[in-house]
Amino acid sequence: MSGKGFFMTAGGILFFIAMMGFSGVAATSPNVDNKIQTKAPVPLNAKGYDYSFKGKSDPFKPFMETDLSVIQKKKEEALKRQKAAALKKEGPISPLQKADITHFQLVGIAIDENAKTAIVEDKTAKKHYPVFVGTYIGLHGGRVAEILADRLIVEEISKSDDNKKKQVKRIEVFLHKEQP
C-alpha cells in the first residue's frame, strides 16, 4: 500500500460498505419502499391531562410593582391598616391592665437623680409590681403621668358622648390613705 490510501483499496471499499450496513445498499434497489414511518404528533391537550392555573401565580407578572399609582394605593392601605390596629384595643397585656386602678394600692416610692419608681400592690392577688412613668395601668387605658414623693398620678383618656372630644381624667393614688 505504498501510495494508495486505505479507502482506495478493495479492502477499504468492503470495509466502508460494511460500516454503512446493507440497508444503504438495499435502499437503492427499485423494489424497496423508501417511506419513513413516524409516529403521529401528540396534540397539546391530550386526553387525560389538563393543566390548571388555579392557585398558581402568574409567571409573567413582575415581582416588584412598577406602576406608581398602584404603589401609592398599597402604601395608603398599609397606613390605614396600621391606624386601625392602633385604634383597635386588644386584650390586656400586663397584669396591671387586667384590673381597675382601685384594685391597686401604692406601697412605695423610690426617687433617684435619674429615675422615679413606684411599687403598687394588687389587693386581691397580693402581688407587687414596679411602675414607671409611662406604664399602662387600669382597665381604661390609664398611663402613669407623674410619680411624686407622696403620690402617683394616672391619666385616663375618655371619649365624650359624641366621640369627638377626648377628655383627660387625672387619678391620684396616694401613698397613705389618710390624705385627701
C-alpha positions in Angstrom: 0.0 0.0 0.0 2.6 2.3 -0.9 0.9 5.4 -2.5 -2.7 4.4 -2.2 -4.8 5.2 0.8 -6.7 2.6 2.7 -10.1 3.5 1.2 -8.8 3.2 -2.3 -8.1 -0.5 -2.0 -10.6 -3.2 -2.3 -10.4 -4.0 1.4 -11.2 -0.4 2.2 -14.2 -0.3 0.0 -15.5 -3.5 1.5 -14.9 -2.0 5.0 -16.8 1.1 4.0 -19.7 -0.9 2.8 -19.7 -3.0 6.0 -19.7 0.2 8.1 -22.6 1.6 6.2 -24.5 -1.6 6.5 -26.5 -3.4 4.0 -29.6 -1.1 4.4 -28.0 1.6 2.4 -27.3 -0.8 -0.5 -30.8 -2.3 -0.3 -32.5 1.2 -0.2 -31.1 1.9 -3.6 -32.9 -1.1 -5.2 -36.1 -0.2 -7.0 -38.3 -2.8 -5.2 -37.8 -1.4 -1.7 -40.1 1.3 -0.2 -38.3 4.5 0.8 -41.1 5.7 3.1 -40.0 6.5 6.7 -42.6 5.7 9.3 -43.0 8.2 12.1 -45.4 8.5 15.0 -48.3 10.9 14.7 -47.8 14.2 16.6 -49.4 14.3 20.1 -52.0 17.1 20.4 -51.3 19.7 23.1 -54.4 18.8 25.0 -54.1 15.1 25.1 -56.9 13.1 26.7 -56.4 12.6 30.5 -54.3 15.7 31.2 -55.4 19.3 31.5 -53.2 22.0 33.2 -55.0 24.2 35.7 -53.7 27.7 36.6 -55.9 27.8 39.7 -54.0 28.8 42.8 -50.8 29.4 40.9 -49.1 32.8 40.4 -48.7 34.3 37.1 -45.1 33.6 35.9 -45.1 36.8 33.7 -46.1 39.2 36.5 -43.1 41.2 37.8 -42.1 40.5 41.5 -42.0 44.3 42.2 -44.8 46.7 41.3 -43.6 49.3 38.8 -46.8 51.4 38.5 -46.6 54.4 40.8 -50.3 54.7 41.3 -50.6 51.1 42.5 -47.6 51.6 44.8 -49.2 54.7 46.3 -52.5 52.8 46.9 -50.7 50.0 48.6 -48.9 52.4 50.9 -52.2 54.1 51.8 -53.9 50.8 52.5 -51.0 49.7 54.8 -51.2 53.0 56.6 -55.0 52.6 57.1 -54.4 49.1 58.5 -51.8 50.3 60.9 -54.1 53.1 62.2 -57.0 50.6 62.6 -54.7 48.2 64.5 -53.6 51.1 66.8 -57.2 52.1 67.5 -58.4 48.6 68.0 -57.9 47.7 71.6 -56.6 44.3 72.1 -57.0 42.4 75.4 -54.9 43.3 78.5 -51.2 42.9 78.1 -49.9 43.0 81.6 -51.4 42.1 85.0 -51.6 45.9 85.7 -54.1 46.2 82.8 -56.3 43.4 84.0 -57.8 45.2 86.9 -59.2 48.7 87.7 -56.9 51.3 89.3 -58.9 51.0 92.6 -57.6 47.4 92.9 -54.1 48.6 93.3 -52.5 50.2 96.4 -49.4 52.4 96.3 -46.9 50.9 98.8 -43.6 52.5 98.0 -41.9 55.2 96.0 -38.2 55.4 95.2 -36.8 58.6 93.7 -33.3 58.8 92.3 -31.5 61.5 90.4 -32.1 59.7 87.2 -35.3 57.7 87.7 -38.5 57.6 89.7 -40.1 54.2 90.5 -43.3 53.3 92.4 -44.4 50.0 93.8 -48.0 49.1 93.6 -49.7 46.0 95.2 -52.6 44.1 93.8 -55.0 43.9 96.7 -56.6 40.7 95.7 -53.6 38.7 94.4 -51.2 40.3 97.0 -48.5 40.7 94.3 -46.2 43.7 93.9 -45.4 45.4 90.6 -42.9 48.2 89.8 -44.4 51.2 88.0 -42.5 53.9 86.0 -43.6 57.0 84.2 -45.4 55.8 81.0 -46.5 52.4 82.4 -50.1 51.4 81.4 -52.3 50.6 84.4 -56.0 50.0 84.8 -58.8 48.8 82.5 -59.4 52.1 80.8 -56.0 52.6 79.2 -54.6 54.7 82.1 -51.0 55.7 81.9 -48.7 56.8 84.7 -48.1 60.5 84.1 -46.1 61.5 87.2 -44.5 60.0 90.2 -44.3 62.4 93.1 -42.8 61.9 96.6 -46.2 61.1 98.1 -48.5 60.1 95.2 -48.8 58.5 91.8 -50.8 60.4 89.1 -52.5 58.3 86.4 -54.1 59.9 83.3 -57.0 58.1 81.5 -58.3 59.4 78.2 -62.0 59.1 77.9 -64.2 60.0 75.0 -67.2 62.3 75.4 -70.7 61.3 74.4 -70.4 62.5 70.8 -67.0 60.8 70.4 -65.5 64.0 69.1 -63.8 65.4 72.2 -61.3 63.5 74.3 -61.2 64.3 78.0 -58.2 63.5 80.2 -59.1 62.2 83.6 -56.3 62.5 86.3 -56.5 60.0 89.1 -54.2 60.4 92.1 -53.2 57.3 94.1 -51.7 58.4 97.5 -49.1 56.6 99.4 -51.1 56.9 102.6 -54.9 56.7 102.6 -55.3 59.5 105.1 -54.5 62.3 102.6 -57.4 63.7 100.5 
